[in-house]
Amino acid sequence: MVWAMAVALLSGPVAAQDAPAPPSAAVSAPAPVTAPPPNLSPEAHGRLPYIELPEISPDGRRVAFIRQFGGIRDLSVITPGQRPLVSYQKTFQTRYAGAPLPKPESLAWTDNGSLIIEYTLTLAPAKASEQPEDFWGIFLFHGLDGPGYGVTLEDVWGFVVSAPGQGDGKPYIGMGDKKAVSLMRFDKGNPNAAPLDKLARTRKGRTAGIYWYPDATGRVLTRYLVDAPPQPRFRIQVRDDPAVEWRTVWELVSDDTSERDLGESGNEGFTPLGFEADGALMGLVVGPGRRMAVAPMALSDGSIGPARLSLDKADIEGTVVDPYSQIIVGYRYADDRERVRWVDPQLATLDAAVAAMFPGQRVAMDSWSKDRLAALVEVEGPGNAGAYWLVRPGEDYRFRVGDNYPAIPPESVAPVQAYSFTARDGLKIDGFLTLPPGRRPKGLPLIVMPHGGPAARDVDAFDWWAQALAARGYAVLQPNFRGSSGQGLDFEEAGHRQWGRAMQTDLGDGVAALAADGTIDPGRVCIIGASYGGYAALAGATLTPDLYRCAVSVAGVSDLPAMIRYSQGPKRKDTFALRYWSRVIGDPVADAEALKAASPLYQVAALKAPLLLIHGRNDTTVPLAQSTAMRDAATAAGKQVSYLELEDEDHHLRREKTRTQMLAAIYDFLDRYNPADGGD
């Protein structure tokens, strides 16, 4: 399980840091230079991808996806070779009066005529003193294969557990109220059916999470329970038959903050992922080199076997599950790109055949038909902002479903190349450099764009935000600084208690490396980021005030003590988030002064560069007050600060209007304070 939002902090005061000496760097071959393309409007990159959550039908004949266009989301079902091509289209909205537009989270076919779509709603607070809140719901569409497409629609609160259920078109969903959380088999003909499982909510037990794992037959005989602090407990329970009681086969009681870290001594930690074809329950463990690996658990006694799959240079980060059997068929990881290590030989062969159809491009197989003869793939690469194709490799058949960013022409897609450098303490940092199309890679203005998380990483892929800035004439550096995930726990933990310290100087070392090889002009550097990247932008402007010409923070953290208080919730509880922050950032009591020293809000007097703050009003991850407080402090100190509040927007920029609004504001800000053409 991944607990979001990590921060690190030093144990002593933070001083403004001197510009580093140029570290060594390595970069791949530069892209050929052509004439720079004309600037595109903010809408070109700010539009949401036209296709979201696409899935091929079990029979391989149709593709369903969420179409995003003009600020509207709708469900679209197309049938290649049929006229009209679009066989069904429905605007994506709930039946609840006054509710905001839902945000789709997952989509799956339950059979050839039915779809299940999971969504979230972010409701604005009723009072100014309250925070926005997220709710989960489900749409179920039936009759998509009937004559005239007489589709019926169900809308319920809940979350998806298993789309295929037992393979009869009746998915498993989780539903909860104040008294219990229940596992239900959604049966339209029997809406009052008894739950398959039910867990009562108790004050003493404080169960924070329950996860069910269907086996290959669709039966739910395994579940995972997570009890919240003050006494964290993790349990795996099994039963031999749905009619008998659960029994615990594995239990771990720990004061640690995350199952991810519980395997450091021995192999005791285990985060279940699901079942492989041989019936083994697989889970994440800390493997060789302290990298995340997968190992089986014997459900007879809860014993954990040796790692079945571990990688030399990357963490296992997730699974690929067959949509028809619910069996794990592959494991996800990332090195320079997001990749899959297949454990199903047939799908490995299909994936290789699909990739061969698009030489020189990055190809990801998203879903496949039940007979595994057809697949839906995403293809992107040089001159290609991303498109989805329905393919049948055995017939050399390919059908272009649609483009993600149809307003971005091939000549405006900026080249991306691997870039690595050595930090001042000798640690190797990798990352990616996006170069402006049609410009020589010498003396360029630079945008440093640290990713969010910070336990995340950037990969070689089409990044709409980096591409938007590169298309305006900027080089964009996206370093995987220490504290990033995917490269083992040692690298990730190297960022613990290093917010504003080594994590920040890693960014400056990347700037120095690019300046040393002549790629960028060190006097024309700005820093832009969101979430943790927003914090890094604020810290860059306050802790290294002479390094950056301007800074943009989107939903960034400015006040670490206040953020820790927010992680406790309105009742100031002991939570997983609080424990994680206390370990990774610093103790809110013992390290109170150090927390303030690493908080840009308390270092605003050092700010020299113009600052742009952008924040979504309905952000439930980083509260709006983190930006308004920074705005007010900078204004009171007489600093140059601009502020943009995005209406009805959350932490993840999920609305087309506000994403475009954000890009337009950044373009104007850069034109004034760090123009790409070199003007002052």
N, C-alpha and C positions, 0 to 999 in steps of 0.2 A: 504494500500500500504506500502511496506517495503522499506525504503531508506537504501541502503547498506552502510557499512563502518562507524562504529561509534567509536569514541575515547573519552576518558575522561582525564582530567588533574586537577592537584591540583592548588590552588591559590597562592602557595608560592614555593620556591625552593625545589628540591628533594634532600635529603641526602641519602647516602648509608645506607641501613637499616640493623640493627643487626639481627642475627638469632633469630626467635621467640621462646618463651617457648612452650613446647609441648601442643597442644590443645587436647581436648577430641575427640575420633573418634569412629565410628561404622562401622563394616564390616560384610558382610554376611559370611556364613561358607566357609572355604577354600576347594578348589577342591582336589580330591584325587591325590596323587603323583605317577607317573609312571616314567619309564626311559625317559630322555630327548631325543627327536627325533633329527636326524642329521640336521645341518643347511641346509636351502634351498637357492637356487640361488636367486639373486634379481629379476629375471624374474618371479618367482612363484607368488610373491605378486605384482610386478610392472606391470604385464599385466593388461590391462583394463578388466573389467568383460566381459566374453565371450558373455553374453546376455545383451542387453540394450534396454529399452523402449518396452518390449514385450506387445502385445495386442491380445486378442482372437477375432476371427471374429464374426460378429453378429449371424451367424448360429451355432457357437460353434465348427465348424469342423477344423478350422485351427488356427495357431498362426503365427503372423508376429513379427519380432524383428530385431534390428540392431546387426549383428554379428561382434564382434571385435576380430581380431586375426592377429598376425604377423604385426601389424602396419596398417592394412587395416580395413575399415568398409564397410560392405555391407548389403543390405536388404535381409533377408532370410524369406521365407514363407514355413512352414512345414505343412503337413497333416498327423497326426497320423493314423496309419493303412493303409496308402497308400505306395506303392513302385514305384519310389524312395520316401523316406521320404521328402526330400527337393524338393518342387515343383517349387520354383523360387528363384533365387539368382542374385543380381545385385550389382556391386561395387558402393560404395557411392561416387560420385564425380560430380561436376557441369560441365556445358557445356561451362563455361567461361575459355578461354585459359589463362594459367599461374596462375589461382587462386589456393590457398591452398586447402587441403582437407576440406570439410565441417564438422561441428560438429553438430550432430543431437540433437535437443532439445525436440521434441515431435513427437509422431506417433499415428495415429488413422485410423480406418477403416471408410470410408464414406458409403460403402455398402459392400456386400460379395465379390465384385470383385475389389474394389478400396481402395487405401491407400493415406493418405496425411501425409507428413513428413515435419516438420519445422526444419530449420537448421540455424546456424550462420557461417559466415566467418570472420576471423580476418586478416585484410590486414596490412602488414608491412608498415611503413611510407616511403614516397618517399624521405624525407629529414631527416637528423639526428636531426634537431630541432623539428620535428613533432612527434606525438604519434601514435601508432597503432589504428586502428578503426574497430569496429564490424559492420557487415551488416547481415540482416535477409533475408532468402529465403525459398521457399517452393518447394518440389517435390510432384507431383501427379502421382500415378501409376494407370493405368486402365487395365482391362482385365485379372485380376488374376484368375477369375473363368471361363474363356473361354477355348475352346478346344486348347490344345497345348500351353496354356498360351502365347498368342500373346499379350504381354504387351506393352502398349505405355506409354511414360513418358513425363510429362510437368515439366518445371523448370522456376519459376518466382520469382521476388523479392517481399517480403511481409511477412505477419505474419497471423497465423490462428486465426480466431474469433470463428467459430463454425464448427467442422468437419461434423456433419450431415446436417447442413443447415436446410432445410425443410423436411429432410428425403428422398430426391430424389437423393442422391449421388452427389449433387452440393454444396460443402462447401462454407461457408462465409469466405472471407479473407480480410485483410486490406492491402492496397497498398498506398504508398505515393511518392510524388515528392516535388520539391521546392515550388509548389503552393498550394497543398492540400493533405489531407489524405482522402482516400475513402474506403467505405465498398462495396465490390464487391461480387456478387454471381458467383462463378467460374463455367462457363458453356462452356464446350469445343465446343459445337455446336453453341454457340453464343458468341464468344470471345470479341465482341465489345458492349456487353450489357451495358446499363447505370448503374452507381453506385446506390446502395440502399441508400447510405448516403454519404455526402461529406462535409468536414470541411476545409475551406480555411485557409491557414497559413497567419497570419497577424503579423506585427511587434508590434502593440500596444497590441493586445490580448495576445500574448505570450503563447498560449495554448501549454502546455508541454505534455499532454496526453489525449487520448480519448479511452474510453472503451465501447463496445457495449454488451448488454445483451439480447440474444434471449429468448423468452418465450417458453412454452411447444409446441406451434404450429410452432416454428421456426421463427416467425415474430420478427423483431427488432424494438421494440417500446420504448426502454429505453436506454439511454446512459449517461455516466459520463464524465465530462470535468474537467481537472485540468489545471489551469492557473499558469504559473511560476512567481517567483518574478520579479519585485519588489512589486507586489501586488498579492500575492497568493489568488486564488479563486477556490472553488470547487462547481460544479453544477451537479445536477441530472435533466435530461430533459426527457420528455415523449411526445408521440404523440398517437393519437387515431387510426391513419391509416398511412401507409407508404406514402400516397399522401399529407398529411398535414404537416404544420410546427411544429417544436419542441417548447414546452413550458417548462419553468423552474418551477419545483415544490419545489426544495430545493436548497438553496445557502448558502455558508459560505465563508466569507472573513476573512482571518486571517493572522497574521504575524508569526504564528507558522510554524514549519518545516515539519510536517507530519500529515496526516489525523488521524493516529493512536492515536495522543495525543490530538485531538481536543475535546474529550468528557470529559475532566477532570472536568469541571464545568457544572453540568447538564448532559444532554445526547445529546448535540448538534452535536458531531462528529459522522460521519457515513461513512464507507467505503463499498460500495456495493459489494456483492459477487455473487449474482444471485438469481434465483427464486426457492422457494420450491413448492411442489405439489399443495398447496392451492392458488397459484398465488401471494403469498407475496414476495416482494423484500426484501431479507435479507442482512444485513450488519454488519460489525464489529463495536462494540461500547465498551466504557469502562464500565464494569459492576460491580457487587458487589465485594468488596475487591480490586478494581482497577485492576481486571483481565479482559482480552479481552473476550467479550461475543458476542452473535448475537441477533439482534432485527429486527423486521419488519418495513418497511416504507410504509405508505399509499400513493399511487401514485396520489390520488385525490388532496391531499394538502401538501404532503411532511412531514406529522407528523410522528414522530418516536415512536413506541410503546415500552412497557417494554421489557426487555431482555427475549427472548424465551428460550435461552439455555446459562447457565453459569456453570462453574465448580468450585469446592471448592479449588483446589490446582493448577490449570493449566489454561493457556490461550487457547482459541480457536485460531488456527493458520491458518486454511484454510478449504477448502471444498472437498468433493467427489461428483462428478457430474455424473449422469447417461449418458453414451455416446450416448444413443439413443434419449432421451427426453431433454437433457441439463438441467434437473431439479436437484437441490441439494438433495442428498440422505443421506449425512452424513457430519460430521465436524471432522476435524483433530485436534489432540492435542498430547502432549507428557508429560508423567510423567517419569517413568523409561524407558518406551518404546514409540515408535510412535504408536498411537492408533486412532480409529475412533469411534465417537459416532453416530450410525446410526439413522436416522429419518425415514427411510423406513423399516417397519417391515419385509417385505419379504427378503430384503437384509441382515438384521440383522440375520435372521434365516439361510440364506445361509452361511454367514460368520461363524456362530457358527458351522454349520455342516462341513465346510471345516477345521476349526481348529481341530475338533475332529478326523480328519483323520490322523493328525500328532502329536500325544501326545508328550509332552516334548520339542517341538520345537516352535520357533517364526514363526507365519504364518501371512502373509499379503495378502489379496485378492486384486489383481491388477485390474482385469477386469472380466467381465462376459458376457455370451451370452444374446441375446435379450429375450429369453424365461426364463432366469435365472435358467437354469438347469445345466449349465456348467460354470466353472470359471477357471481363470488362477491365480495361487498363487505362492508367493515366500516363501520358507521355509529355515530357518537357525536355528542354535543352537549349542549345544555341539557336537563337532566333525563334524560340517557341516558348510562349508564356504558359503553356499547359493546355492540353486537350484530352478528352476522353474518347476511347474507341471501343467498339464492340468487335471482337475478333474471333475467328475460328482458324487456328494455325493449320490444322489438317487440310483445310480447303483453301488456304491463303486468302481468306475473306476478312475484310476490314471495313467497318462502317464508322464514320466520324460522328459521335453523338453530339459534340459541341465543344466550344472553346471556353476556357475559364475567364479570360480577359480579352474579349473580341475587339476592344478599342485600342489595344496595344499592338502596333505593327511589328513585324519581325525585326526591322532595323532599330527599333527602340528597346529591344531586349538586351540588357547590358551583360557582358561576359563576366562570369564568376570564376575565380581561380583560388586554389588553396594557397594559404599564406601562413607561414610559421616564423616564430622569432624566439629568441632566448631572453627570458626576464633577467633582471639585474642580479637575482640570486641564483641563476643557472637553470631555473626550471623552464622546460620547453613549453611554449604556448602555441597551439595551432588555431587556425581560424580561416576566414574567407575574406577575400578582397573582391569587391564588385567595382569594375572600372566603367567610367562613362563611355557610352558607345561613340565611336568616331573621333576620339581624342587621344593624343599621344600620352602614354602613362608617365609623364614627367612634369613635376611642379604643379600637381593638381591640388585643388582645394579638397579637404578631407572631412568626412563625417565619421566619427567614432560611434558605433552603434552597439553597445553591450546588450546582450539578451536579458530577458526576464528570468525569474526563478528564485535565486540564481542557480538552483540545482536543475539546470536544463542545458541545452547546447544548440549551437547553430550547425547546419549541415549544408552541403552543396545542393541547393534546391532554389526554385523561383520564390523569392521573398518579395512580396508586393511593396513593402515599405522601403527596403534597400534599393529595389529596382526603381521606385519612384524618384528617389534622391539621385541615383546614378544617372537617370535619364535627364536630370536637370543640369548635369555637368560635374557632379561630385564623385570622387572615389569614396567608397564606403567600406570601413574595416569592421568586421564582426569577429572579435577574438573569443575563443573559448577559454577565458581566464580561469585561474585556480578557483575551485568552488563549483565549477561546471560539472554536470553529471555525465555518465556514459563512459568514463575512462577509469573506473574503479574508485573505491572508497578513499584510497590514499590521496588521490588528486582532488576529490570532492572535499575531503576534510582539510586539505591544505588551505581552503578558504574559510574555515571556521574561525571566528573572531578576527577576521581580516577585512571586514567592511571598512572602507576608508583607508585601508592600509595596503597590504600586498595585492588584494584584489583590484584596488584602484591603481596602484603603480604598474600592474600588468598592462593596463590600458595605455598609460603613458609610455611604457616601453615599446608598445606596438607603434605608437606615433613616432617615437625616436627611430625605430628601425626603418619605417617608410621614408622618413626624412633623410636618413643616412644613405639610402640607395637612390635618392632623388625622385622617388615616385610622387611625393607630395611636397607642398610648400608648408613648412612648420608654422608659418605666421597666419595660415588660413585654415585653422582646424576648429570645428565645432563638435560638440558631443550631444547626441540625441538618443533617448531610450524610453522604454515603458516598463512599469512595475519595478523590479529591481534595477533594470536599465535606467528608469527614471531617477531612482536614488543615485545611481552612478553618475548620471548627468549633473544632478545637484551637487554631489560630492566633488565631482570634477571642477565645477565652477567655484566652489567654496574652499576646498582643501588644496587644489592646485590652480589657483586663480590666474596664473600667468600662462597656462598651457592652452586654454581654449578661448577662442574669439567670441563664442556664444554657446548657449546651452538650452536644450528643450527637454523638459520632463513631462511625460505622459503618465498619469496615475502613479507618480513616484512617491516614495516614502521620504519625508523630510524630518520627522520627529520619531526617533526609535523608541523612547519611553512611551509615547502615546500609542504607537503601533502595538507594543506589547500589551498595554492595557486593553486595547481593542480586541486582541486575540483571546482575552478572558471572557468576552461577552458582557452583556449589560449587568450580569449578576456577579462579576468578578470571580468566576469559577477557576478551579484548577483544571486545565484542559491540555490535550495533546499539543496544541499549538503553543501554549505558554511554555511547556516543557521543552519543546523543540527550539523555540526562540532563546530560552534561557541557556541552553547548551551551545547553540550555534552562534548566537549574537553576544550574549552576556547576561549575567544575573541582574534582574531589574532593581535589586536592592544593593547587592555588593558592588555592582559595576555601574551604579547610577551615573557617576560623573563621566565615566568612559563612554557610556551610551550617549550622553549629551555632546561629548567631544566629537563623536562620529556622526552627529545629526546635523545636516546642513542648516536646519532652522536656527540652531544655536551658533552657527559659524557665519551667519549672513553678513556680518561686518566685513568679512574678507572678500565678498563677492565683487568682482570687477566687470565681468562680461554681461551683456544683455541676457535676460532670462525669459523664456516663454514657458508658462505652466498650462497644461491641458488636463482636464479630468472629467470623467463621466459622472453625471449626477447620481446615477443608480449603481455605483460601484459597491459591491459587497465584499471585495477582497482587500482593497486599500481604500479607507474612507475618504470622502471628499475633503474632510477637514485637513488632511495631510497637505493638500495643495493650497487651500485657502489660508491656512496659517502661514505658509511660506510666502504667499503673496502679500499678506498683511505685514509680515516682518520685513520683507524686502522694501516695501513701499515706505514703511516707517523709517527705514535706514537710508532712504533717498536713493535707492538702487533702481536700475532700469529693468522693470519687470512688466510683462504682459500676461494676461490670464484669459483663458477660454474655457467655459463650462459647457459640456456637451449634454444637451437635453435628452433624457430617456436612454442614456447610454450606460453600459456596464463596464467592467474592467477590461473586456476583451475586444472592444471596438466591433460589435456585431451588427451595427446599423450602417447602411450605405450612406445616408445623409450625413451622419456625424463623422464617419471615416473620411469622406470627401472634405468636410468642413475642417477637419484636423489637418489634412494635407495642404489645403489652401492657406491656412494660417501659417504652417511651417514654411511653405514656399515664400510667402510675403516676408516672413521674419528673416529667412536666409538672404533674400534679395537685398534687404536693408543692412544686414550686419555681417554677412560673409558671402557676397555675390560670387557666383561661379565664374563670371567673366573677368574677375580680378579687380573690379571697380571698388572704390572705397565708399 
